[in-house]
Amino acid sequence: MENVVAVFIPIVMFLVLGLILVTFIYYRSRERQLLIEKGLSAEEIKQFFAQKRDPFFLFKIGVISIFFGLGLGFGLMLEQNGQKDFWVPLLLFVGTGMGFVVANLSGNKLREKYNASHPG
C-alpha cells in the first residue's frame, strides 16, 4: 500500500502544478480579452498592466522568507534543547505571519516614497 501512495505523490504534485499553471494562463488571457472587448487601445492596456505591477514584490518575498527562516531556526533550536515538539510549527506560523505584516507595512512606506518621487 505504501508503494502505491509513493507512486501517486509525484503524479498528483505534477497534476496540481499543471492545473495551477493552466488556470493562471486562462485567467490572464481572459482579463486581456475583456480589456480588448471594452475597446481600450493598446496604450491604455499597457498603462493598465503597468499600474498593476508592484515594484516591491521581491522585497516583500524576501522579508517573508527571512521571517520564515528565523521562525524555523528558532523552532528547531528550542526543539533540540529538549523542549516540546510544538515550537517548530508555532514559530513557523508566527514568524511567517510577522513577515507578512512587516513586508506589507514596509512595502506601503516604500510605495509612498516611490510615488512621491515619481509623480504621474
ZAMARGU-4260 file (C-alpha; in steps of 0.2 Angstrom, whole numbers, plus 5000, padded with zeros to 4 digits):
<rodrens>
0) 5000/5000/5000 | 5014/5012/5004 | 5022/5009/4987 | 5006/5014/4978 | 5005/5030/4989
5) 5023/5034/4985 | 5020/5032/4966 | 5004/5044/4967 | 5013/5058/4976 | 5023/5065/4961
10) 5009/5062/4949 | 4997/5072/4960 | 5010/5085/4963 | 5013/5087/4944 | 4994/5087/4941
15) 4991/5101/4954 | 5005/5111/4947 | 4999/5109/4929 | 4981/5114/4935 | 4988/5130/4943
20) 4998/5135/4928 | 4983/5132/4916 | 4972/5142/4927 | 4984/5156/4928 | 4986/5157/4910
25) 4967/5156/4907 | 4963/5170/4918 | 4977/5181/4912 | 4971/5178/4894 | 4953/5181/4899
30) 4957/5198/4908 | 4966/5204/4892 | 4951/5198/4881 | 4939/5208/4892 | 4950/5224/4891
35) 4950/5222/4872 | 4931/5220/4872 | 4930/5236/4882 | 4938/5245/4867 | 4954/5250/4876
40) 4968/5255/4865 | 4985/5246/4866 | 4992/5261/4875 | 4978/5260/4888 | 4981/5242/4890
45) 4999/5244/4893 | 4996/5258/4906 | 4983/5246/4915 | 4996/5232/4917 | 5009/5244/4922
50) 4998/5250/4936 | 4995/5233/4942 | 5014/5229/4944 | 5021/5230/4962 | 5039/5236/4961
55) 5042/5230/4978 | 5036/5212/4976 | 5053/5204/4978 | 5057/5214/4993 | 5041/5208/5001
60) 5045/5190/4997 | 5062/5192/5004 | 5056/5199/5020 | 5043/5185/5022 | 5057/5172/5018
65) 5068/5179/5031 | 5055/5179/5045 | 5050/5161/5039 | 5069/5156/5041 | 5070/5164/5058
70) 5055/5155/5064 | 5061/5138/5058 | 5078/5141/5065 | 5072/5146/5082 | 5059/5132/5082
75) 5072/5119/5079 | 5084/5127/5092 | 5071/5126/5105 | 5065/5108/5100 | 5084/5102/5100
80) 5086/5109/5118 | 5073/5096/5124 | 5058/5107/5124 | 5041/5102/5117 | 5038/5097/5099
85) 5026/5112/5096 | 5039/5125/5094 | 5043/5122/5076 | 5025/5124/5069 | 5021/5138/5081
90) 5036/5149/5077 | 5034/5145/5058 | 5017/5152/5058 | 5021/5166/5070 | 5037/5171/5060
95) 5029/5170/5043 | 5014/5180/5049 | 5025/5193/5056 | 5035/5193/5040 | 5019/5197/5030
100) 5014/5211/5042 | 5032/5219/5041 | 5033/5216/5022 | 5016/5225/5020 | 5020/5239/5031
105) 5037/5242/5024 | 5031/5240/5006 | 5017/5253/5009 | 5030/5265/5015 | 5042/5262/5001
110) 5027/5264/4988 | 5023/5280/4996 | 5041/5286/4994 | 5041/5280/4977 | 5025/5288/4971
115) 5031/5304/4979 | 5047/5304/4969 | 5039/5298/4953 | 5023/5308/4951 | 5011/5303/4937
</rodrens>
